[in-house]
Amino acid sequence: MQEEVDFYLETAVESMNDAVEHFKKELSKIRTGKASPNIFDGLMVSYYGSPTPMKQIANVSVPDARTIVIKPWEKPSIPLIEKAIFQANMGFTPQNDGDIIRISVPPLTEERRRELVKQSKKYLEDAKISIRNARRDAITEIKAAVKEGYSEDAGKNAEEQADALGKKHYALAEALIKAKETDIMTV
């Protein structure tokens, strides 16, 4: 019985860690006024008729704090990449010189900064929901184990462990959002 309860807690930890990692990835895609190749991590380009991640068809580099350079491996894919950037509505205007695409990252306005903070808080709420669901699932399984004969005291301890895990992961997500907010709001 103890192994089952340990398994439930381990599963909860994995789910909570996945939620925090996903949250980190989503935050890395939000631009903060500085050029970053991570901005294009989720960008899909229609390459030979199938959606392909841009990093599979081009090299993205950042020569300075306000410029992103995209160098496709095949020249015919340049207009496809430009089209994907326009369709993603990222607020960038790509400049094509025939070999590479240059993107100047404009400084963020106060209004845009507030929108980005709001967007990042939405991602935080999604992460919190995932953490809560993992906690709830673990506690439900533990209660079921208690009904099947697992010790009530050990069940209460396991529930407290699940609760503590949830609080720990909440704190991790909160720390990430605070850092990102500071990053976004810094001019």
C-alpha positions as CSV (number, residue, x, y, z in Angstrom):
1,M,0.0,0.0,0.0
2,Q,2.8,2.4,0.9
3,E,4.4,2.0,-2.6
4,E,1.1,3.0,-4.2
5,V,0.9,6.2,-2.1
6,D,4.5,7.0,-2.9
7,F,3.7,6.4,-6.6
8,Y,0.8,8.9,-6.3
9,L,3.0,11.5,-4.8
10,E,5.8,10.9,-7.4
11,T,3.2,11.3,-10.2
12,A,2.0,14.5,-8.6
13,V,5.6,15.9,-8.4
14,E,6.2,15.0,-12.1
15,S,3.0,16.7,-13.1
16,M,3.8,19.8,-11.1
17,N,7.3,20.0,-12.5
18,D,5.9,19.7,-16.0
19,A,3.5,22.5,-15.3
20,V,6.3,24.8,-14.1
21,E,8.6,23.8,-17.0
22,H,5.8,24.6,-19.5
23,F,5.2,27.9,-17.7
24,K,8.9,28.7,-18.1
25,K,8.8,28.0,-21.8
26,E,5.7,30.2,-22.3
27,L,7.4,33.0,-20.4
28,S,10.5,32.7,-22.6
29,K,8.4,33.4,-25.7
30,I,7.2,36.7,-24.3
31,R,9.5,39.5,-25.5
32,T,10.8,42.0,-23.1
33,G,12.0,44.7,-25.4
34,K,15.3,42.9,-26.0
35,A,16.1,40.7,-28.9
36,S,15.9,37.0,-28.1
37,P,15.9,34.0,-30.4
38,N,13.4,32.3,-28.0
39,I,10.7,34.6,-29.3
40,F,10.4,32.4,-32.4
41,D,10.4,29.0,-30.6
42,G,6.7,28.4,-31.3
43,L,6.6,29.9,-34.8
44,M,5.5,27.4,-37.4
45,V,6.4,28.0,-41.1
46,S,4.5,26.4,-44.0
47,Y,7.5,24.6,-45.5
48,Y,6.7,22.4,-48.5
49,G,3.1,22.4,-47.5
50,S,3.6,21.2,-43.9
51,P,3.9,23.3,-40.7
52,T,7.5,23.2,-39.6
53,P,9.2,24.9,-36.6
54,M,11.3,27.8,-37.8
55,K,14.4,26.6,-36.0
56,Q,14.4,23.5,-38.2
57,I,14.7,25.5,-41.4
58,A,16.7,28.5,-40.3
59,N,19.4,29.7,-37.9
60,V,18.2,32.5,-35.6
61,S,20.9,34.7,-34.0
62,V,21.0,38.0,-32.1
63,P,24.0,40.2,-33.1
64,D,23.0,43.0,-30.7
65,A,20.3,43.9,-28.2
66,R,17.8,45.2,-30.7
67,T,18.4,43.0,-33.8
68,I,17.4,39.5,-34.7
69,V,19.0,37.8,-37.8
70,I,17.3,34.8,-39.4
71,K,19.4,32.9,-41.9
72,P,17.5,30.2,-43.7
73,W,19.3,27.2,-45.0
74,E,17.5,27.4,-48.3
75,K,16.9,30.8,-50.0
76,P,13.4,29.9,-51.3
77,S,12.2,29.7,-47.7
78,I,12.8,33.4,-47.0
79,P,9.3,34.6,-48.2
80,L,7.7,31.7,-46.3
81,I,9.4,32.7,-43.0
82,E,8.4,36.4,-43.6
83,K,4.8,35.3,-44.2
84,A,4.8,33.3,-41.0
85,I,6.2,36.2,-39.0
86,F,3.5,38.5,-40.3
87,Q,0.8,36.0,-39.7
88,A,2.0,35.4,-36.1
89,N,1.3,39.1,-35.5
90,M,4.3,39.6,-33.3
91,G,4.7,43.3,-33.9
92,F,7.8,42.9,-36.1
93,T,8.5,44.0,-39.6
94,P,11.0,41.6,-41.2
95,Q,13.5,43.1,-43.6
96,N,14.7,40.8,-46.4
97,D,17.9,41.4,-48.2
98,G,17.9,38.2,-50.3
99,D,20.1,36.1,-48.1
100,I,18.9,36.8,-44.6
101,I,16.0,38.4,-42.7
102,R,16.7,41.2,-40.3
103,I,14.3,42.1,-37.6
104,S,14.6,45.3,-35.6
105,V,13.0,44.9,-32.2
106,P,11.3,48.1,-31.3
107,P,11.3,49.4,-27.7
108,L,8.1,48.4,-25.9
109,T,5.5,51.1,-25.1
110,E,4.0,51.3,-21.6
111,E,0.7,50.0,-22.9
112,R,2.3,47.0,-24.6
113,R,4.3,46.2,-21.5
114,R,1.1,46.1,-19.4
115,E,-0.4,43.7,-22.1
116,L,2.6,41.4,-21.9
117,V,2.4,41.4,-18.1
118,K,-1.3,40.5,-18.4
119,Q,-0.5,37.7,-20.8
120,S,2.2,36.3,-18.6
121,K,-0.2,36.3,-15.6
122,K,-2.6,34.2,-17.8
123,Y,0.1,31.7,-18.3
124,L,0.7,31.8,-14.5
125,E,-3.0,31.0,-13.9
126,D,-2.8,28.0,-16.3
127,A,0.3,26.7,-14.5
128,K,-1.5,27.1,-11.1
129,I,-4.5,25.2,-12.4
130,S,-2.2,22.3,-13.6
131,I,-0.5,22.3,-10.2
132,R,-3.9,22.3,-8.4
133,N,-5.2,19.4,-10.5
134,A,-2.0,17.3,-9.8
135,R,-2.5,17.9,-6.1
136,R,-6.2,17.1,-6.2
137,D,-5.5,13.9,-8.1
138,A,-2.9,12.7,-5.6
139,I,-5.2,13.5,-2.7
140,T,-8.1,11.7,-4.3
141,E,-5.9,8.6,-4.9
142,I,-4.6,8.7,-1.3
143,K,-8.2,8.9,0.1
144,A,-9.1,5.9,-2.1
145,A,-6.1,4.0,-0.6
146,V,-7.3,4.9,2.9
147,K,-10.7,3.4,2.1
148,E,-9.0,0.3,0.9
149,G,-7.2,-0.2,4.2
150,Y,-4.2,2.2,4.2
151,S,-3.6,3.7,7.6
152,E,-5.5,7.0,8.2
153,D,-2.6,8.7,9.9
154,A,-0.3,7.8,7.1
155,G,-3.0,8.9,4.6
156,K,-3.2,12.3,6.4
157,N,0.6,12.6,6.3
158,A,0.6,11.8,2.5
159,E,-2.2,14.4,1.9
160,E,-0.1,17.0,3.8
161,Q,2.9,16.1,1.6
162,A,0.8,16.6,-1.5
163,D,-0.3,19.9,-0.1
164,A,3.3,21.0,0.6
165,L,4.3,20.0,-2.9
166,G,1.6,22.1,-4.3
167,K,2.6,25.1,-2.2
168,K,6.3,24.6,-3.2
169,H,5.4,24.6,-6.9
170,Y,3.1,27.6,-6.5
171,A,6.0,29.5,-5.0
172,L,8.3,28.5,-7.9
173,A,5.7,29.8,-10.4
174,E,5.2,33.0,-8.4
175,A,9.0,33.6,-8.3
176,L,9.2,33.2,-12.1
177,I,6.3,35.6,-12.8
178,K,7.9,38.2,-10.5
179,A,11.2,38.0,-12.3
180,K,9.4,38.2,-15.7
181,E,7.3,41.2,-14.6
182,T,10.4,43.0,-13.5
183,D,12.1,42.2,-16.8
184,I,9.1,43.4,-18.9
185,M,8.5,46.6,-17.0
186,T,12.2,47.6,-16.9
187,V,12.8,50.2,-19.6
